Amino acid sequence: MRRRIIGWAIQVLALLLVAHLGIGISAAGFVPLLEAAVVLALVNLTVRPLVALLTLPLNLLTLGLFGWVVSGLMLWLTSALVPGFHVAGFVPALEGAVILGLVSGVANWVIR
Protein backbone atom coordinates (compact mmCIF):
# COMPACT_ATOMS: atom_id res chain seq x y z
CA MET A 1 0.00 0.00 0.00
CA ARG A 2 2.82 2.37 0.87
CA ARG A 3 4.53 1.71 -2.47
CA ARG A 4 1.32 2.60 -4.35
CA ILE A 5 0.99 5.88 -2.47
CA ILE A 6 4.59 6.73 -3.26
CA GLY A 7 3.99 5.82 -6.91
CA TRP A 8 0.93 8.06 -7.02
CA ALA A 9 2.92 10.92 -5.45
CA ILE A 10 5.58 10.46 -8.11
CA GLN A 11 2.84 10.59 -10.75
CA VAL A 12 1.56 13.89 -9.29
CA LEU A 13 5.05 15.39 -9.30
CA ALA A 14 5.65 14.18 -12.86
CA LEU A 15 2.33 15.72 -13.97
CA LEU A 16 3.34 18.96 -12.24
CA LEU A 17 6.61 18.94 -14.18
CA VAL A 18 4.87 18.26 -17.47
CA ALA A 19 2.32 21.01 -16.83
CA HIS A 20 5.09 23.54 -16.20
CA LEU A 21 7.19 22.66 -19.26
CA GLY A 22 4.95 24.60 -21.63
CA ILE A 23 4.43 21.82 -24.17
CA GLY A 24 0.66 22.25 -24.38
CA ILE A 25 -0.37 20.62 -21.12
CA SER A 26 -1.70 22.85 -18.38
CA ALA A 27 -3.58 22.70 -15.09
CA ALA A 28 -5.74 25.41 -13.56
CA GLY A 29 -4.25 24.71 -10.14
CA PHE A 30 -2.98 22.01 -7.84
CA VAL A 31 -6.40 20.43 -7.20
CA PRO A 32 -7.07 19.70 -10.91
CA LEU A 33 -3.57 18.26 -11.06
CA LEU A 34 -4.36 15.89 -8.17
CA GLU A 35 -7.66 14.96 -9.83
CA ALA A 36 -5.84 14.34 -13.11
CA ALA A 37 -3.38 12.02 -11.36
CA VAL A 38 -6.24 10.01 -9.82
CA VAL A 39 -8.18 9.86 -13.10
CA LEU A 40 -5.04 8.95 -15.06
CA ALA A 41 -4.37 6.10 -12.64
CA LEU A 42 -7.97 4.88 -13.03
CA VAL A 43 -7.85 5.22 -16.82
CA ASN A 44 -4.57 3.29 -16.92
CA LEU A 45 -6.13 0.63 -14.71
CA THR A 46 -9.37 0.21 -16.65
CA VAL A 47 -9.22 1.52 -20.22
CA ARG A 48 -5.55 1.06 -21.09
CA PRO A 49 -5.50 -2.77 -20.93
CA LEU A 50 -8.35 -2.98 -23.45
CA VAL A 51 -6.73 -0.45 -25.78
CA ALA A 52 -3.37 -2.21 -25.42
CA LEU A 53 -4.99 -5.53 -26.32
CA LEU A 54 -6.73 -4.07 -29.37
CA THR A 55 -3.51 -2.44 -30.59
CA LEU A 56 -1.27 -5.41 -29.82
CA PRO A 57 -0.47 -6.24 -33.48
CA LEU A 58 0.55 -2.64 -34.14
CA ASN A 59 2.58 -2.60 -30.94
CA LEU A 60 4.39 -5.77 -31.99
CA LEU A 61 5.00 -4.33 -35.46
CA THR A 62 6.61 -1.20 -34.00
CA LEU A 63 8.58 -3.18 -31.41
CA GLY A 64 6.70 -1.59 -28.52
CA LEU A 65 6.93 2.04 -29.62
CA PHE A 66 3.19 2.23 -30.17
CA GLY A 67 2.86 1.89 -26.41
CA TRP A 68 3.86 5.57 -26.19
CA VAL A 69 0.94 6.42 -28.46
CA VAL A 70 -1.43 4.48 -26.19
CA SER A 71 -0.02 6.35 -23.18
CA GLY A 72 -0.57 9.65 -24.98
CA LEU A 73 -4.15 8.69 -25.74
CA MET A 74 -4.74 7.87 -22.07
CA LEU A 75 -3.35 11.28 -21.07
CA TRP A 76 -5.55 12.96 -23.67
CA LEU A 77 -8.59 11.04 -22.38
CA THR A 78 -7.75 12.19 -18.87
CA SER A 79 -7.81 15.81 -20.01
CA ALA A 80 -11.30 15.24 -21.43
CA LEU A 81 -12.51 13.87 -18.10
CA VAL A 82 -10.92 16.35 -15.66
CA PRO A 83 -12.07 19.98 -15.72
CA GLY A 84 -9.14 22.32 -15.22
CA PHE A 85 -6.61 19.92 -16.78
CA HIS A 86 -6.01 20.61 -20.46
CA VAL A 87 -3.99 18.88 -23.16
CA ALA A 88 -3.84 20.96 -26.36
CA GLY A 89 -3.78 18.03 -28.79
CA PHE A 90 -2.30 14.67 -29.65
CA VAL A 91 1.33 15.79 -30.05
CA PRO A 92 1.46 17.45 -26.60
CA ALA A 93 -0.23 14.34 -25.18
CA LEU A 94 2.42 12.13 -26.77
CA GLU A 95 5.26 14.36 -25.54
CA GLY A 96 3.70 14.45 -22.07
CA ALA A 97 3.32 10.68 -22.00
CA VAL A 98 6.98 10.20 -22.90
CA ILE A 99 8.09 12.64 -20.20
CA LEU A 100 5.70 11.11 -17.64
CA GLY A 101 6.98 7.64 -18.44
CA LEU A 102 10.62 8.63 -18.19
CA VAL A 103 10.24 10.64 -14.97
CA SER A 104 8.09 7.98 -13.31
CA GLY A 105 10.41 5.20 -14.40
CA VAL A 106 13.55 6.92 -13.15
CA ALA A 107 11.91 7.98 -9.87
CA ASN A 108 10.59 4.47 -9.20
CA TRP A 109 14.02 3.03 -10.03
CA VAL A 110 15.70 5.42 -7.58
CA ILE A 111 13.22 4.62 -4.81
CA ARG A 112 13.71 0.87 -5.12
N, C-alpha and C positions, 0 to 999 in steps of 0.2 A: 504494500500500500504506500509506503514511504517513497519507494522508487517511482511510482506513478505520479505522485504529487511533485516530486522533483522534476520528472519529465515534463509535466504540464507547466511548471514554472519556467523551464527552459524554453518551452514552446511560446509562452507569453513574452519572454525576453527576446526571442528570435523574431516574433511578430512586431515587437516594438522597434527593433533594429530595421526590419524591412520597411515599416511605415515611415521611418525617418530618413531613409535613403533617397527618397524623391524619385522612385522609379514608376510611380503611378499607383501606388498603394498608400492609402491614408486612413486614419482613424480620427473620429471627432473627439476623442478623449481616451482616458485610460479604461473606463467602463466598457465602451464598445470593443476595445482591444481584448479585455478579459472575456467578453461574450464571444468574440470571434475565436478565441483560443478554445473555448468550450465547444462551440459549434463545429469548429474544424476537427476537433478530436472525435466528436460524434459522427461527423460526415465520414471521416477516415475509418471509423469503426463499422459503419453501416453501409454506406453507398460505395465506397472505394473497392471493397472486395468484389462486388458485382461488376463494376466497371472494369476492374483488372481482369476478371475472368472473361468478359466479353471481348476485351482487347488483347487477350493472350497471344493470338497468332501474330499480331502486329508487334507486340512487345518482343516476341521471340525473333522476328525478322530483323528488328533494329537492335538486337542484342541487349535489351533492357532499357534502352534510351527512351522508349515511349513511356516508360514509367514516370519520367519527369513531366510529360504532357498530362498524364492522369493526375499527378499531384497538382499541376497548375489548374486543371479543371475543378479539382476539389476546393482549391483556394478561391477560385472564381465563384463557385457555388456558395461558398461560405459568405462571400460579399453580398450575394443576392439574398441571403437569409438573415443577415445581421444589419439592422439599421445603424448608421454611423460608421460602418466599416466599408470602404469603397476600393474596388480594384478597377482601374480604368479600362481594361481590356484583356485579351488573351496573352499578349506578349508580356505585359507587366505581371500577370498571374504566373506565367512560366518562369520569368526571372525571379519572382518572389518565392516560388516553389523550390527553385534550385538553391537560393540563399537559405531558405528555411531548412532544407534538407542538410546542407553543409554545416550550418551553425548547430543544428540539433545533433547531428552525427558527431561532430567534434566535441561538443559539450558533454554528450552522453559518454563518449570515449574517455574524456578527462575524468569524469566523475567515477567511472568504474575503475 
